[in-house]
């Protein structure tokens, strides 16, 4: 589930998030229009978009950790990446859908993929905790 969720988050970040005029912008190109969407550049969403390039690093590292059965690291990285991507995706998805800058469907897709990633993180973390408890006995 972590790999599927990570892939969904990555795809969602590269799809067009907003349209301004005739130009579509991915999540990596929207910081300059964040104010037009009603968010303060120094606010939570503004900072979330400013630090957005961390998201691919988090989800790719989570997937790699999961592949190598590093469950605690995979779960923590996936959880952090899911909360980050999902939070920004939900915030952007709630922005007005009309005006000079229009929000498209990719933020909602990213938030849904982040939900899958978060579910994978929870499953993996539960398994990691169970392993630690059984080793302690």
N, C-alpha and C positions, 0 to 999 in steps of 0.2 A: 504494500500500500504506500510505503514511503516513496518508492521510485515512481509509481503512477502519479501520486500527488505532486511530487517534485517536477515531473515532466509537465503536468498540467499548469503548475505555477509558472514554470519557465516559458511555456508557449503563451500563456496569458500575458506575461510581461512584454512580449514582443509584438503582440497583436495591437492594432490601433486602439488607444484608450479614449482619445478625444479628437474631434474634428474642428479645425478653425479655418474658416473659409473653405478652400478646396484642398487643404492639407490635412492629412491624418497624422497623428503623433502617437508613438508608443509610450509606454510608461517612463521610458528613459529620456523622453523629449518634452515632458509636460511641466517641468518645474517652472519654466518661464511664463506659463499661463495659469498657474495655480491661484493667483490673486483674482483673475477673471472668473474663476469657478466659485469664488466666495470664501476661499481659505486664506488665512494669513500666512505669508511666506515664513514667518518666524514661529508659527503655530505647530501643532503636532503633525498635521498632514504635510505642511511645508517641509519640516525636518525629515519626515518619513520619506518624502520624495527626494530630498537632497541626498540622503544616505541610501537611496534605493538600490544602487549597484551592489550592495551587500547581500541582497536577497538571492541572486543566483549562486553566490558563494555559499551561503547557508544551506540551500536546498541540494546543491551538488555534493557538498561535503556530507550532508545527512544521508544521501543515497549511497555514497561510497562507504560510509561507516556501516550502513545496513548490509551492504554486499559482503563486507568483511566481518560480519557478525559482532560488531562493536555496538551492542544494543543501547547501552546507556548514552554513549555519544550520539548515536543515530537518533534516538528519541529526543534528546535535548535540542540538538540542532534542528531537527524537523519541527519540533514544537515551537521553537523560537522563530524559524522561518515562516511557519504557518500563521502564527499570530501576527507577525509583521506584515506579510503579504495580504492576509485576510483583512486585517484592520484597515490598511490603506485602500485595498480594493473596495471594502464596504463603504468607507468614507467617500471615495471618489464616485462610487455607484449611487450615492445619495445626493450628489451635486445636481443642480438644475440641468435638465436635458434640452433646454432651448437657449437661444442667445447666440452671441458671436462664437462662443466655444461650446460645443456640444459633447457631452459624455456619451461614449459608445458602449457596447456590451462587454468589452474585454475586462474592465474592473470587476464586474459581477462574475464572469467566468473565472478570473483569478481568485476571487474570494471563495467560490465553490471548490476549486481545486485545492485551495488552502485548507478547506474543511476536510477534504479527503486526506491531505497530508497530516493534519492534526489528529485525525482518527488513527492513522498509521502510527503516529508518534505515541499516542496513548497505549495502543496495543503493544508496541515494542517496549515502552517503559514498564508496563505491567509485567511483561515477560522478564525484563531485566531485574525488577524488584523480586519476583518469585525466585529467580536464579540465585540472587544474593541471599535471600532468606533460606533457601535449601542448602546453600554452602555453609551458612552459619550454624546449622544444626549438627 
